[in-house]
């Protein structure tokens, strides 16, 4: 089984995340995409991050209608901060018959050299990269690596969790950007209001 690992804090998960995960299964050779909820990205600040259980619950809500997109809390029980190289070692040991790949946005490829042991990751795993709209972006020097697969014709959605959090704080209606059940959960719990 070929599994694409889509890492993120998903704070909150939005329709853009699900569209990307679905596209990866439909238009690559991946059998499933696991949306791996990261407790804390070492390259980002933790301020404003909802508790892990809220974020995994929202990913569960957003993906419940998709048999081939699975939420994963695998990093919750691993040492913090989470480094992808360590998570991959753990997954390979736990699921030796699965073939794992990474899924990332083109913007993450730009900073990939900052990742712990990025050379090992790029040599051992396929990395599916979906495009961003930034027309001024220079292609990453890593884009020509044989394990980098630039995903063509992917729907490009410039939605960010930061935008959603800020919009909620400003009292804007951002319901169309979220799964219906995710929106209800956020609204009921008054998340991101302050």
N, C-alpha and C positions, 0 to 999 in steps of 0.2 A: 504494500500500500504506500502510495506517495502522499506525503503530508506537507502542506505549506504552512509555515508558522508565521503568523501575523502578530507581531509584538506591539503592545501599546499600553499606555495608562488608561485609555478609553474613559476620559474624564470630561464629558460623558461619551459613550458610544453613540454615533450618529449614523444617518442613512449613508453617508459617504463611505464609512468603514464597511458597512454591509454590502454595498454595491461593489466595492473593490474585492472583498472576499468572494462574493458570488462570481465575479468576472474571472477571478483566478481559477476557480474550479471549472467554469464553463469553457474557457478559452486557452487553458494550458493542459499539461498532462497530469495535473494534480487530482487526486481522488477526494481529498478533503482539505479544508483550511481550518486550522485551530487558531482561534483568536486568544492569544496568550496575554492575560491581564498582568501587567508588570506592577508590582507594588511601588517601585520607585526607579525611574530611569536615572542612572548615575550622571547623565549629561543635562538633567533638568532639575529645577527647584521643586521641592515637595509642597510648597505653599499652595493652598487651595485644592489639594488633592483629596477627594472623598476617600473614606475608609475602603479597604480592599473589598469587603463583603458587599458593599453597595455597588461598586463598579462591576464585579463579577455577576451580580444579580442583574444589572442592566444589560450586560452582554448576553446573559441567558434569555432575557426577555426579547432582545432584538434578534436573536438567531433561532428562536424556538420553531419557526416554520421552515427551517432549512436543515435537511438531514445531513448535509455534507459540510456544514459550518458548525464547529463546536467551540464552546467557550472552554478555556483552560485556566485553571488556577495553579498550574504546576510550579510557578515561581514563588508562590506564597510560602512554601515550606523550604525554600532554598536560602542560603545565606544572603544577607543584604549588604550593599546594594547588589542588584541583579546584573550579572554580566552574561551576555548571550553565549559566550564560549562555554561557560560553566553549565548553563541550562542545556546546551546542545549535548554536552558530555553526559549529563544526567539522563536526557531523553534517549540517547543512543543505548545507554546501559539498560534502561527500563523497557524500551521497545526495540529490541535488536533486529526485528524483521521489517521495520518501517524505514522508508527512505525519506529523510527530512530535508526540506529546503526552506530558505528564508524569503519573506515577502517584505519589501520596503518601498517607500516613496523615493522618488528621484532626489529629493532634498536630503534624505538620509544617506544616500550614496555619496553626497558631497562631504559629509562629515565622517564617513565610514572609517577613515584612517585613525580617528580618535578612539575607536572601539578597542577594548582589550583584545589582544591577539587577533586583530582583523585579518592578518595574513593567513592564519590557520583557517578561519571561517571561509574566506574566499577560495581557498584551495580545496577545502573538503566538501563544500555545499554549493548547490545551485542557489543563486539569489535572483528572484524575480523582482524586477523594478518597474513600478508603474509610474507613468509620466506626471509631471506637474505643468501648470499653465505658463509659468515664468518664461517668457520668450527671450529674456536677456541672459538666462542661465547658460553658462558654457558647459558642454558635456563633461562629465567627470572623466578623469584620466583612467578610472577603473572600468568605465563602460565597455572597453574593448577586451576585458578579461574573459576567457572562454566560459567561466561559470556565471557570468552576469548575463541575464536574459532580460532585455528591455521589452516590456510587454507592449505590443502595438495595438492600436485601436481601442485602448481602454477608455471607458468613460472618465473624463477628467472633471472632478467635482471639487471646487475650491471652497470646501466647508472645513472649518477648524473647530475643535472643541473649545479653544480659547474664545473664538467669536461667539459661540453658543453661550458660554458662561457669562461673557460680558453682556450679551443681549438680554439674558435672563435678569441680570443685575439691573439693567436699564428698564426692565418691565416690558420688553418687546415680546411679541408672539413669534416664537421660533418653532412651533409645533410641526410644521412641514419638514423640518430638518431632522426630526427624531421619529423613531418607531413609536407608534401610538401608546404602547404599554410603558415604554421608557419615559415618554413625556408625562404620563400619569404618575409614575413613580417619583420623578423629579419634582413635579408640581405638588404632590401630596406631602413630600418630605421637605418642601421649601428649600431645596438645594440651590446653591449658587446665587441666592438672593442678596447676600452681603458681600 
